[in-house]
Amino acid sequence: ASGLAIKEIARIAKKTPARLRILSGIYDSARGLMASLRDIQMEDLLGREAVKIDLNEIAGYLNEKTVMITGAGGSIGSEMCRQIINYEPSRLIIVDNCENNLFDIQQELLNTDLITTQLCTVLLDVKNRSKLQAVFKKYHPQVVFHAAAYKHVPMMEVHPDEALQNNVFGTKNVAQMADEFGCETFIFISTDKAVNPSSVMGATKRIAELVVKDLNRSSKTRFASVRFGNVLGSRGSVIPTFIKQIEHGGPVTVTHPDMTRYFMTIPEAVSLVFQAGALAGGGEIFVLDMGEPVKIADLARDLITLAGYEPDKDIPIKYTGIRPG
């Protein structure tokens, strides 16, 4: 069933005490019907079909290349690591300034079949220009995906100096090293909050986009940016927060009844990054068509229902007011 059909069925069923589950692959379920029963997932309620891209056709530029991912321990960076080894780069350099995140993704990758890919782990802060230069000099990456950033909007309102240092000057450092050491492709992970920014975080990302675009004018490296909406289930996103609140019996906190966001899944986000790398001629900003914006309050109600509770009865929804930024 399509995402729209599932959303409509879920809407009707909300009026009953029934708990919904999805039966997928009914025709090829020789192991028995119950084996393929699963709970409805948030991706089912996007209100649109998830974007599917045949990456095998476009990810050839990664094969046999030295690829670097900054912010490799984050939600997007780690998923990029998982997917990228399928395209058999000769070397994968994973960079992060968080020791625990870097260790976790390193161990996960070492426990998979890396095929012929050599894995190099670098504990590094992108604000450290001299160390960054040494890493580029050592490995000479041909493709760079720059995902390292500070992303929490209210926190960056309190620490604008850190947002500037990390999101702008950190990006400038990585991009300039890519240019200096002859990198072929550089993809900067940006945000839809960079559009007419109303927050420090969005403004720093917009400045970083302009830094990357400016470098593209005089460089042999192809520089491009990719803008994300809110990524479902990513670290620090609203979904894990709501789930924890539901597990504790509520309330589920929403800033305002009319607050909306564009949502995408982690696989969609990663697909967009890889596709941008294949399509980039230099200087572009790529955006995924994410359909219509979703009301955060509706998302909260959906999650409460999916957990088997009734919104505002079993689990209350509390409006807390719009946060800074």
Buried (B, 14 or more C-beta within 10 A) or exposed (E): EEBEEBBEBBEEBBEEEEEBEBEEEEEEBEEEEEEBEEEBBBBBBBBBEEBEBEBEEBBEBBEBBBBBBBBBBBBBBBBBBBBBBBBBBBBBBBBBBBEEBBBBBBEEBEEEEEEEBEBBBBBBBBBBBEBBBBBBEEBEBBBBBBBBBBBEBEBBBEBBEBBBBBBBBBBBBBBBBBBEBEBBBBBBBBBBBBBEBEBBBBBBBBBBBEBBBBBBEEBEBBBBBBBBBBBBBBEEBBBBEBBEBBEEEBBBBBBBEEBBBBBBBBBBBBBBBBBBBBEBEBBBBBBBEBBEBBBBBBBBBBBBBBBEBEBEEBBEBEEEEEEEB
